[in-house]
Amino acid sequence: MATRAKVDSRKRAFLQAIELGHTVKKAAGFADISRSLIYRWKDSDPDFSAAFEHAQTVALEVYEEETRRRAIEGIRKLRVHEGQPVFCWVDPDGNVIEAPPFETREEALEAGYRREPVYDVAYSDTLAIFRMKAIAPDKYCDRQRIEASVAPSEALAAALAKVRASE
């Protein structure tokens, strides 16, 4: 039978993993507990249930910050050509150059020139759109305008005429 301290430490480990953005399955694995135990705790322990909700709120903020970063700052991706990384020459001052002014590669390296991998920055337009929809839903939400014109049935038309006549 698990001691109270061991149960509490497993709950803390699980909640910390959730706050970092892990799934329930992964967080349960970190805490060395089953997913079903998580849901039993959630149903039977109001304090744990509240802490679980709070951890999910923290995780949502982690995800929101990451989507902002990917949309605005982008992510670096190694440039590859024919399965091999692409490199560029950099002079001793840190400037990218086409080629060093030396006959051999060894001379360039000895003089402080170096080869560095080339990275491209990829931005996510999709994440930017989702952020805009979340921040300003009235302006950026998906909407359709449907207009319909329906003629009332004879019975409804007669009832409307009767109501209008009594006004």
Wavefront OBJ file of the C-alpha trace (Angstrom):
o trace
v 0.000 0.000 0.000
v 1.364 3.402 -0.986
v 2.126 5.899 1.752
v 0.446 9.312 1.801
v 3.797 11.007 1.032
v 4.381 8.737 -1.982
v 0.866 9.417 -3.312
v 1.350 13.170 -2.838
v 4.732 13.119 -4.607
v 3.208 11.223 -7.537
v 0.347 13.709 -7.740
v 2.859 16.587 -7.752
v 4.973 14.910 -10.447
v 1.885 14.351 -12.586
v 0.633 17.927 -12.176
v 4.069 19.388 -12.965
v 4.206 17.357 -16.184
v 0.708 18.566 -17.138
v 1.799 22.182 -16.518
v 4.685 21.634 -18.954
v 2.161 20.689 -21.634
v 2.405 16.900 -21.588
v -0.612 14.704 -22.268
v -2.333 12.865 -19.418
v -0.823 9.598 -20.678
v 2.727 10.985 -20.786
v 2.382 12.822 -17.449
v 1.044 9.656 -15.799
v 4.061 7.807 -17.154
v 6.419 10.387 -15.631
v 4.655 9.946 -12.279
v 4.651 6.139 -12.657
v 0.873 5.885 -12.262
v -1.977 4.731 -14.488
v -4.311 7.043 -16.364
v -7.293 5.436 -14.687
v -5.860 6.358 -11.273
v -5.645 9.984 -12.398
v -9.360 10.031 -13.192
v -10.229 8.269 -9.914
v -8.275 10.941 -8.026
v -10.011 13.618 -10.079
v -13.445 12.219 -9.175
v -12.727 11.580 -5.488
v -10.330 14.377 -4.457
v -11.654 17.945 -4.938
v -8.222 19.441 -4.187
v -6.575 17.277 -6.842
v -9.375 18.064 -9.287
v -8.848 21.808 -8.785
v -5.071 21.422 -9.073
v -5.534 19.412 -12.276
v -7.705 22.175 -13.775
v -5.109 24.771 -12.762
v -2.307 22.692 -14.321
v -4.267 22.489 -17.582
v -4.713 26.286 -17.544
v -0.953 26.701 -17.098
v -0.366 24.231 -19.954
v -2.717 26.217 -22.194
v -0.616 29.313 -21.541
v 2.502 27.317 -22.494
v 0.831 26.324 -25.765
v -0.364 29.866 -26.432
v 3.156 31.232 -25.974
v 4.588 28.543 -28.234
v 2.050 29.277 -30.982
v 2.889 32.977 -30.712
v 6.610 32.215 -30.971
v 6.166 29.986 -34.014
v 3.897 32.495 -35.743
v 5.975 35.619 -34.986
v 9.565 34.469 -34.465
v 9.389 31.280 -36.528
v 11.413 28.120 -36.097
v 14.871 27.434 -37.467
v 15.157 24.558 -39.924
v 18.443 23.199 -41.211
v 18.740 23.748 -44.966
v 19.363 20.434 -46.731
v 20.285 19.806 -50.362
v 20.240 16.279 -51.787
v 20.118 14.851 -48.292
v 23.128 16.800 -47.009
v 23.248 19.917 -44.819
v 24.163 23.143 -46.618
v 27.106 25.117 -45.214
v 28.299 28.673 -45.747
v 31.608 30.419 -45.101
v 31.850 32.973 -42.297
v 34.771 35.390 -41.977
v 36.504 36.139 -38.638
v 34.157 39.144 -38.091
v 31.050 36.941 -38.393
v 30.032 38.031 -41.904
v 28.706 35.427 -44.322
v 30.858 35.367 -47.456
v 30.762 33.459 -50.728
v 34.257 32.010 -50.356
v 37.373 32.809 -48.290
v 40.313 34.476 -50.062
v 42.568 31.444 -49.765
v 43.647 28.592 -52.020
v 42.818 25.796 -49.598
v 40.216 25.122 -46.985
v 42.898 24.494 -44.369
v 44.389 27.975 -44.931
v 40.952 29.555 -44.505
v 40.314 27.666 -41.268
v 43.750 28.619 -39.897
v 43.015 32.282 -40.694
v 39.823 32.212 -38.587
v 37.297 31.568 -41.331
v 34.755 28.884 -40.546
v 31.981 26.882 -42.157
v 28.575 26.976 -40.512
v 25.345 25.198 -41.355
v 22.667 27.281 -43.064
v 19.294 27.585 -41.372
v 16.039 28.884 -42.775
v 13.338 30.394 -40.583
v 9.839 29.008 -41.112
v 6.813 30.918 -39.861
v 3.364 29.440 -39.319
v 0.619 31.424 -41.003
v -1.913 28.910 -39.695
v -0.903 29.514 -36.079
v -1.004 33.269 -36.683
v -4.557 32.949 -37.996
v -5.636 30.899 -34.969
v -4.103 33.494 -32.620
v -5.952 36.301 -34.414
v -9.227 34.367 -34.198
v -8.686 33.772 -30.476
v -7.824 37.409 -29.749
v -10.443 39.058 -31.972
v -13.160 36.477 -32.728
v -15.686 39.092 -33.857
v -13.288 40.282 -36.517
v -11.640 37.019 -37.625
v -14.124 34.240 -36.914
v -15.388 32.004 -39.669
v -18.896 32.988 -40.498
v -21.482 32.363 -43.110
v -24.444 34.520 -43.849
v -27.510 32.557 -44.776
v -30.622 34.350 -45.907
v -33.846 32.519 -46.452
v -37.239 33.663 -47.495
v -40.130 31.421 -46.568
v -43.734 32.076 -47.411
v -46.024 31.298 -44.470
v -48.545 28.517 -44.808
v -52.180 29.480 -45.352
v -53.024 28.680 -41.722
v -50.149 30.813 -40.427
v -51.040 33.648 -42.822
v -54.644 33.563 -41.586
v -53.515 33.611 -37.939
v -51.154 36.540 -38.594
v -53.915 38.432 -40.367
v -56.228 37.825 -37.428
v -53.612 39.110 -34.919
v -52.903 42.174 -37.037
v -56.618 42.913 -37.375
v -57.102 42.833 -33.595
v -54.291 45.340 -32.978
l 1 2 3 4 5 6 7 8 9 10 11 12 13 14 15 16 17 18 19 20 21 22 23 24 25 26 27 28 29 30 31 32 33 34 35 36 37 38 39 40 41 42 43 44 45 46 47 48 49 50 51 52 53 54 55 56 57 58 59 60 61 62 63 64 65 66 67 68 69 70 71 72 73 74 75 76 77 78 79 80 81 82 83 84 85 86 87 88 89 90 91 92 93 94 95 96 97 98 99 100 101 102 103 104 105 106 107 108 109 110 111 112 113 114 115 116 117 118 119 120 121 122 123 124 125 126 127 128 129 130 131 132 133 134 135 136 137 138 139 140 141 142 143 144 145 146 147 148 149 150 151 152 153 154 155 156 157 158 159 160 161 162 163 164 165 166 167
